[in-house]
Amino acid sequence: MSDDRLILALDVPHAVAGLELAQKLGNNVGFYKIGLGMLTTGGLGLANELIQEHGKRVFLDMKLFDIGATVEAAVRGLAQFDLDFLTVHGDPNVVRAAMEGAAGSRMKILAVTVLTSLDRADLDAALIQQGDIPDLVATRAGRAFEAGADGVIASPQEAALIRALPQSQGKLIVTPGVRPQGAALGDQKRVATPHQAIKDGADHIVVGRPIWQADDPSAAARAVLAELP
Protein backbone atom coordinates (compact mmCIF):
# COMPACT_ATOMS: atom_id res chain seq x y z
CA MET A 1 0.00 0.00 0.00
CA SER A 2 1.12 3.55 -0.68
CA ASP A 3 1.98 6.14 1.96
CA ASP A 4 -0.21 9.16 1.20
CA ARG A 5 2.26 11.52 2.84
CA LEU A 6 3.88 11.44 -0.61
CA ILE A 7 2.01 13.39 -3.30
CA LEU A 8 3.34 12.93 -6.81
CA ALA A 9 3.21 16.05 -8.99
CA LEU A 10 1.95 15.00 -12.41
CA ASP A 11 3.80 17.80 -14.21
CA VAL A 12 3.67 15.91 -17.51
CA PRO A 13 2.43 17.35 -20.83
CA HIS A 14 -1.09 15.93 -20.96
CA ALA A 15 -3.64 13.65 -19.34
CA VAL A 16 -2.69 10.60 -21.40
CA ALA A 17 0.90 10.77 -20.14
CA GLY A 18 -0.40 11.35 -16.62
CA LEU A 19 -2.62 8.29 -16.71
CA GLU A 20 0.15 6.14 -18.19
CA LEU A 21 2.47 7.23 -15.37
CA ALA A 22 -0.14 6.54 -12.70
CA GLN A 23 -0.74 3.07 -14.13
CA LYS A 24 2.99 2.39 -14.20
CA LEU A 25 3.34 3.45 -10.56
CA GLY A 26 0.40 1.32 -9.46
CA ASN A 27 0.17 0.94 -5.68
CA ASN A 28 3.47 2.74 -5.10
CA VAL A 29 1.67 6.11 -5.19
CA GLY A 30 -1.87 6.82 -4.05
CA PHE A 31 -1.98 10.63 -4.10
CA TYR A 32 -1.44 12.85 -7.15
CA LYS A 33 -1.16 16.59 -7.79
CA ILE A 34 -2.54 18.02 -11.04
CA GLY A 35 -1.59 21.60 -11.80
CA LEU A 36 -2.27 24.44 -14.20
CA GLY A 37 0.10 23.02 -16.79
CA MET A 38 -2.34 20.21 -17.49
CA LEU A 39 -5.55 22.24 -17.19
CA THR A 40 -5.99 22.65 -20.96
CA THR A 41 -4.82 19.12 -21.83
CA GLY A 42 -7.34 17.02 -19.92
CA GLY A 43 -6.35 17.64 -16.31
CA LEU A 44 -9.86 17.72 -14.85
CA GLY A 45 -10.84 14.60 -16.78
CA LEU A 46 -7.72 12.86 -15.49
CA ALA A 47 -8.51 13.92 -11.94
CA ASN A 48 -11.97 12.42 -12.23
CA GLU A 49 -10.63 9.19 -13.74
CA LEU A 50 -7.95 8.75 -11.07
CA ILE A 51 -10.54 9.24 -8.33
CA GLN A 52 -13.48 7.32 -9.72
CA GLU A 53 -11.79 4.48 -11.58
CA HIS A 54 -8.46 4.01 -9.81
CA GLY A 55 -9.27 4.95 -6.21
CA LYS A 56 -6.56 7.61 -6.04
CA ARG A 57 -6.55 10.84 -4.08
CA VAL A 58 -6.12 14.07 -6.06
CA PHE A 59 -4.80 17.51 -5.19
CA LEU A 60 -5.79 20.14 -7.77
CA ASP A 61 -3.15 22.86 -7.73
CA MET A 62 -4.93 25.83 -9.36
CA LYS A 63 -3.64 28.65 -7.11
CA LEU A 64 -6.88 30.55 -7.66
CA PHE A 65 -6.75 34.33 -7.31
CA ASP A 66 -9.59 36.68 -8.25
CA ILE A 67 -12.38 38.71 -6.72
CA GLY A 68 -14.31 36.90 -4.01
CA ALA A 69 -17.43 36.07 -6.01
CA THR A 70 -15.39 34.54 -8.83
CA VAL A 71 -13.22 32.46 -6.48
CA GLU A 72 -16.29 31.24 -4.61
CA ALA A 73 -18.01 30.20 -7.84
CA ALA A 74 -14.91 28.47 -9.20
CA VAL A 75 -14.37 26.53 -5.98
CA ARG A 76 -18.02 25.50 -5.82
CA GLY A 77 -17.76 24.12 -9.34
CA LEU A 78 -14.53 22.24 -8.61
CA ALA A 79 -15.97 20.71 -5.42
CA GLN A 80 -18.11 18.42 -7.57
CA PHE A 81 -15.01 16.46 -8.59
CA ASP A 82 -14.57 14.92 -5.10
CA LEU A 83 -11.05 16.33 -4.81
CA ASP A 84 -9.00 16.11 -1.64
CA PHE A 85 -7.14 19.44 -1.86
CA LEU A 86 -7.45 22.66 -3.87
CA THR A 87 -5.02 25.58 -3.73
CA VAL A 88 -5.81 29.28 -3.68
CA HIS A 89 -3.58 32.26 -3.04
CA GLY A 90 -3.16 32.94 0.65
CA ASP A 91 -4.72 36.40 0.76
CA PRO A 92 -7.39 36.30 3.51
CA ASN A 93 -10.18 37.59 1.26
CA VAL A 94 -9.42 34.87 -1.31
CA VAL A 95 -9.29 32.19 1.39
CA ARG A 96 -12.62 33.26 2.87
CA ALA A 97 -14.29 33.16 -0.55
CA ALA A 98 -12.83 29.72 -1.27
CA MET A 99 -14.07 28.37 2.05
CA GLU A 100 -17.57 29.56 1.16
CA GLY A 101 -17.34 27.80 -2.18
CA ALA A 102 -16.11 24.57 -0.58
CA ALA A 103 -18.80 24.53 2.12
CA GLY A 104 -20.63 21.21 2.26
CA SER A 105 -17.89 19.30 0.43
CA ARG A 106 -14.97 17.29 1.79
CA MET A 107 -12.47 19.23 -0.33
CA LYS A 108 -9.86 21.03 1.74
CA ILE A 109 -8.63 24.51 0.83
CA LEU A 110 -4.88 25.05 0.99
CA ALA A 111 -3.50 28.59 0.93
CA VAL A 112 -0.30 29.33 -0.97
CA THR A 113 2.15 31.38 1.11
CA VAL A 114 5.26 32.17 -0.99
CA LEU A 115 6.12 29.98 -4.00
CA THR A 116 9.09 27.67 -3.45
CA SER A 117 10.67 28.88 -6.70
CA LEU A 118 11.05 32.43 -5.32
CA ASP A 119 13.77 34.04 -3.25
CA ARG A 120 14.13 37.52 -1.78
CA ALA A 121 15.37 39.00 -5.08
CA ASP A 122 12.23 37.72 -6.81
CA LEU A 123 10.02 39.28 -4.13
CA ASP A 124 11.87 42.59 -4.47
CA ALA A 125 11.27 42.56 -8.22
CA ALA A 126 7.56 41.97 -7.55
CA LEU A 127 7.45 44.87 -5.05
CA ILE A 128 6.61 42.56 -2.15
CA GLN A 129 7.23 44.10 1.27
CA GLN A 130 10.65 43.82 2.87
CA GLY A 131 11.46 41.05 5.32
CA ASP A 132 12.98 37.62 5.50
CA ILE A 133 11.02 35.02 3.53
CA PRO A 134 10.45 32.70 6.52
CA ASP A 135 8.87 35.56 8.47
CA LEU A 136 6.66 36.53 5.52
CA VAL A 137 5.60 32.92 5.02
CA ALA A 138 4.73 32.50 8.70
CA THR A 139 2.70 35.71 8.69
CA ARG A 140 0.79 34.74 5.55
CA ALA A 141 0.19 31.26 6.94
CA GLY A 142 -1.18 32.63 10.20
CA ARG A 143 -3.53 35.01 8.39
CA ALA A 144 -4.71 32.24 6.07
CA PHE A 145 -5.47 29.99 9.04
CA GLU A 146 -7.39 32.81 10.69
CA ALA A 147 -9.40 33.24 7.47
CA GLY A 148 -10.40 29.58 7.69
CA ALA A 149 -7.91 27.76 5.45
CA ASP A 150 -7.66 24.01 6.07
CA GLY A 151 -3.94 24.17 5.46
CA VAL A 152 -1.11 25.95 3.70
CA ILE A 153 1.44 25.38 0.97
CA ALA A 154 4.96 26.40 1.95
CA SER A 155 8.53 25.34 1.35
CA PRO A 156 9.86 22.64 3.69
CA GLN A 157 12.29 25.21 5.04
CA GLU A 158 9.37 27.01 6.70
CA ALA A 159 7.45 23.94 7.91
CA ALA A 160 8.76 24.06 11.48
CA LEU A 161 8.08 27.78 11.78
CA ILE A 162 4.49 27.32 10.60
CA ARG A 163 3.91 24.27 12.79
CA ALA A 164 4.96 26.36 15.80
CA LEU A 165 2.13 28.86 15.16
CA PRO A 166 -0.79 28.51 17.60
CA GLN A 167 -3.16 28.79 14.62
CA SER A 168 -1.63 25.70 12.97
CA GLN A 169 -3.24 23.21 15.36
CA GLY A 170 -5.33 20.78 13.35
CA LYS A 171 -4.21 22.36 10.07
CA LEU A 172 -2.35 20.81 7.14
CA ILE A 173 1.12 21.77 5.94
CA VAL A 174 1.92 20.59 2.41
CA THR A 175 5.45 21.15 1.13
CA PRO A 176 6.58 21.24 -2.49
CA GLY A 177 10.25 21.92 -3.07
CA VAL A 178 11.15 18.51 -1.64
CA ARG A 179 14.16 16.82 -3.17
CA PRO A 180 15.52 13.37 -2.29
CA GLN A 181 19.16 13.09 -1.28
CA GLY A 182 21.36 13.92 -4.29
CA ALA A 183 18.55 15.06 -6.60
CA ALA A 184 18.89 18.15 -8.80
CA LEU A 185 17.14 21.29 -7.54
CA GLY A 186 15.60 22.21 -10.89
CA ASP A 187 13.66 25.48 -10.58
CA GLN A 188 13.26 25.17 -6.80
CA LYS A 189 15.18 27.50 -4.50
CA ARG A 190 13.95 26.68 -0.98
CA VAL A 191 14.21 22.92 -0.61
CA ALA A 192 14.72 20.11 1.90
CA THR A 193 14.82 16.33 1.90
CA PRO A 194 11.68 14.22 2.44
CA HIS A 195 12.88 13.19 5.91
CA GLN A 196 13.57 16.75 7.01
CA ALA A 197 10.25 18.08 5.67
CA ILE A 198 8.18 15.54 7.61
CA LYS A 199 10.35 15.86 10.71
CA ASP A 200 9.79 19.64 10.66
CA GLY A 201 6.01 19.31 10.64
CA ALA A 202 4.84 18.75 7.06
CA ASP A 203 1.85 16.44 6.66
CA HIS A 204 2.48 15.83 2.96
CA ILE A 205 5.45 16.30 0.66
CA VAL A 206 5.10 17.00 -3.07
CA VAL A 207 7.69 15.42 -5.37
CA GLY A 208 7.60 15.52 -9.17
CA ARG A 209 10.55 15.27 -11.51
CA PRO A 210 12.83 13.18 -9.26
CA ILE A 211 10.18 10.44 -9.62
CA TRP A 212 8.57 10.78 -13.04
CA GLN A 213 11.82 11.59 -14.84
CA ALA A 214 13.57 8.58 -13.31
CA ASP A 215 14.36 5.53 -15.44
CA ASP A 216 12.29 3.51 -12.96
CA PRO A 217 9.60 5.78 -11.46
CA SER A 218 8.31 3.05 -9.13
CA ALA A 219 11.76 2.52 -7.65
CA ALA A 220 12.23 6.26 -7.34
CA ALA A 221 8.91 6.58 -5.48
CA ARG A 222 9.86 3.76 -3.12
CA ALA A 223 13.22 5.46 -2.49
CA VAL A 224 11.46 8.69 -1.49
CA LEU A 225 9.11 6.78 0.82
CA ALA A 226 12.11 5.04 2.38
CA GLU A 227 13.47 8.45 3.42
CA LEU A 228 10.34 9.33 5.39
CA PRO A 229 10.60 9.08 9.18
C-alpha positions in Angstrom: 0.0 0.0 0.0 1.1 3.6 -0.7 2.0 6.1 2.0 -0.2 9.2 1.2 2.3 11.5 2.8 3.9 11.4 -0.6 2.0 13.4 -3.3 3.3 12.9 -6.8 3.2 16.1 -9.0 2.0 15.0 -12.4 3.8 17.8 -14.2 3.7 15.9 -17.5 2.4 17.4 -20.8 -1.1 15.9 -21.0 -3.6 13.7 -19.3 -2.7 10.6 -21.4 0.9 10.8 -20.1 -0.4 11.3 -16.6 -2.6 8.3 -16.7 0.1 6.1 -18.2 2.5 7.2 -15.4 -0.1 6.5 -12.7 -0.7 3.1 -14.1 3.0 2.4 -14.2 3.3 3.5 -10.6 0.4 1.3 -9.5 0.2 0.9 -5.7 3.5 2.7 -5.1 1.7 6.1 -5.2 -1.9 6.8 -4.0 -2.0 10.6 -4.1 -1.4 12.9 -7.2 -1.2 16.6 -7.8 -2.5 18.0 -11.0 -1.6 21.6 -11.8 -2.3 24.4 -14.2 0.1 23.0 -16.8 -2.3 20.2 -17.5 -5.5 22.2 -17.2 -6.0 22.6 -21.0 -4.8 19.1 -21.8 -7.3 17.0 -19.9 -6.4 17.6 -16.3 -9.9 17.7 -14.9 -10.8 14.6 -16.8 -7.7 12.9 -15.5 -8.5 13.9 -11.9 -12.0 12.4 -12.2 -10.6 9.2 -13.7 -8.0 8.8 -11.1 -10.5 9.2 -8.3 -13.5 7.3 -9.7 -11.8 4.5 -11.6 -8.5 4.0 -9.8 -9.3 4.9 -6.2 -6.6 7.6 -6.0 -6.5 10.8 -4.1 -6.1 14.1 -6.1 -4.8 17.5 -5.2 -5.8 20.1 -7.8 -3.2 22.9 -7.7 -4.9 25.8 -9.4 -3.6 28.6 -7.1 -6.9 30.5 -7.7 -6.7 34.3 -7.3 -9.6 36.7 -8.2 -12.4 38.7 -6.7 -14.3 36.9 -4.0 -17.4 36.1 -6.0 -15.4 34.5 -8.8 -13.2 32.5 -6.5 -16.3 31.2 -4.6 -18.0 30.2 -7.8 -14.9 28.5 -9.2 -14.4 26.5 -6.0 -18.0 25.5 -5.8 -17.8 24.1 -9.3 -14.5 22.2 -8.6 -16.0 20.7 -5.4 -18.1 18.4 -7.6 -15.0 16.5 -8.6 -14.6 14.9 -5.1 -11.1 16.3 -4.8 -9.0 16.1 -1.6 -7.1 19.4 -1.9 -7.4 22.7 -3.9 -5.0 25.6 -3.7 -5.8 29.3 -3.7 -3.6 32.3 -3.0 -3.2 32.9 0.7 -4.7 36.4 0.8 -7.4 36.3 3.5 -10.2 37.6 1.3 -9.4 34.9 -1.3 -9.3 32.2 1.4 -12.6 33.3 2.9 -14.3 33.2 -0.5 -12.8 29.7 -1.3 -14.1 28.4 2.1 -17.6 29.6 1.2 -17.3 27.8 -2.2 -16.1 24.6 -0.6 -18.8 24.5 2.1 -20.6 21.2 2.3 -17.9 19.3 0.4 -15.0 17.3 1.8 -12.5 19.2 -0.3 -9.9 21.0 1.7 -8.6 24.5 0.8 -4.9 25.0 1.0 -3.5 28.6 0.9 -0.3 29.3 -1.0 2.2 31.4 1.1 5.3 32.2 -1.0 6.1 30.0 -4.0 9.1 27.7 -3.4 10.7 28.9 -6.7 11.1 32.4 -5.3 13.8 34.0 -3.2 14.1 37.5 -1.8 15.4 39.0 -5.1 12.2 37.7 -6.8 10.0 39.3 -4.1 11.9 42.6 -4.5 11.3 42.6 -8.2 7.6 42.0 -7.5 7.5 44.9 -5.0 6.6 42.6 -2.1 7.2 44.1 1.3 10.6 43.8 2.9 11.5 41.1 5.3 13.0 37.6 5.5 11.0 35.0 3.5 10.5 32.7 6.5 8.9 35.6 8.5 6.7 36.5 5.5 5.6 32.9 5.0 4.7 32.5 8.7 2.7 35.7 8.7 0.8 34.7 5.5 0.2 31.3 6.9 -1.2 32.6 10.2 -3.5 35.0 8.4 -4.7 32.2 6.1 -5.5 30.0 9.0 -7.4 32.8 10.7 -9.4 33.2 7.5 -10.4 29.6 7.7 -7.9 27.8 5.4 -7.7 24.0 6.1 -3.9 24.2 5.5 -1.1 25.9 3.7 1.4 25.4 1.0 5.0 26.4 2.0 8.5 25.3 1.3 9.9 22.6 3.7 12.3 25.2 5.0 9.4 27.0 6.7 7.5 23.9 7.9 8.8 24.1 11.5 8.1 27.8 11.8 4.5 27.3 10.6 3.9 24.3 12.8 5.0 26.4 15.8 2.1 28.9 15.2 -0.8 28.5 17.6 -3.2 28.8 14.6 -1.6 25.7 13.0 -3.2 23.2 15.4 -5.3 20.8 13.3 -4.2 22.4 10.1 -2.3 20.8 7.1 1.1 21.8 5.9 1.9 20.6 2.4 5.4 21.1 1.1 6.6 21.2 -2.5 10.3 21.9 -3.1 11.1 18.5 -1.6 14.2 16.8 -3.2 15.5 13.4 -2.3 19.2 13.1 -1.3 21.4 13.9 -4.3 18.5 15.1 -6.6 18.9 18.1 -8.8 17.1 21.3 -7.5 15.6 22.2 -10.9 13.7 25.5 -10.6 13.3 25.2 -6.8 15.2 27.5 -4.5 14.0 26.7 -1.0 14.2 22.9 -0.6 14.7 20.1 1.9 14.8 16.3 1.9 11.7 14.2 2.4 12.9 13.2 5.9 13.6 16.8 7.0 10.2 18.1 5.7 8.2 15.5 7.6 10.3 15.9 10.7 9.8 19.6 10.7 6.0 19.3 10.6 4.8 18.8 7.1 1.9 16.4 6.7 2.5 15.8 3.0 5.4 16.3 0.7 5.1 17.0 -3.1 7.7 15.4 -5.4 7.6 15.5 -9.2 10.6 15.3 -11.5 12.8 13.2 -9.3 10.2 10.4 -9.6 8.6 10.8 -13.0 11.8 11.6 -14.8 13.6 8.6 -13.3 14.4 5.5 -15.4 12.3 3.5 -13.0 9.6 5.8 -11.5 8.3 3.1 -9.1 11.8 2.5 -7.7 12.2 6.3 -7.3 8.9 6.6 -5.5 9.9 3.8 -3.1 13.2 5.5 -2.5 11.5 8.7 -1.5 9.1 6.8 0.8 12.1 5.0 2.4 13.5 8.4 3.4 10.3 9.3 5.4 10.6 9.1 9.2 
